[in-house]
Amino acid sequence: MFEKLQRAFWKALTPDLIAETVPTQGLLSADVLSALGGADNLKSQQRVALTRVRVQLQDAEKFDAAALKAAGVSGVMVLTGGVVHLLIGLEAK
């Protein structure tokens, strides 16, 4: 219970920095999804700021950085465990 209250408090203070607990659908365009290896390759996707989306991939080998750039993604940060942060601008609804 305390954790829920604490999370709600911080979400109210910093709404663009606290990720939703439920994955939000429709954050990524079809071109971006294709560059990430398709919708079936996504374990999760979360908006982590007004301009960023964090995705976790099933298979990181299907990830195509060049195709992401061509799809309009400004920046990409690849982390271990198939986690990728995408800087996609205000399109991250």
TAWO-V890856 format. One record per backbone hydrogen bond with DSSP energy under -0.5 kcal/mol. NH is the residue of the N-H (numbers start at 0). CO is the residue of the C=O. Records with the same first field share a line. If there is no record, write none. Layout:
# TAWO-V890856
NH = CO  CO
This chain:
# TAWO-V890856
4 = 0
5 = 1
6 = 2
7 = 3
8 = 4
9 = 5
10 = 6
11 = 7
12 = 8
13 = 9
16 = 13
17 = 13
18 = 16
22 = 20
23 = 44
26 = 23
32 = 28
33 = 29
34 = 30
35 = 31
36 = 33
37 = 32
40 = 37
41 = 38
42 = 40  55
43 = 55
45 = 53
47 = 45  51
48 = 51
51 = 48
52 = 85
53 = 45
54 = 52  83
55 = 43
56 = 81
57 = 40
61 = 58
62 = 59
63 = 34
67 = 63
68 = 64
69 = 65
70 = 66
71 = 68
72 = 67
73 = 71  86
74 = 86
76 = 84
78 = 76  82
81 = 78
82 = 79
83 = 54
84 = 76
85 = 52
86 = 74
87 = 50  85
88 = 50
90 = 87
91 = 88
92 = 90
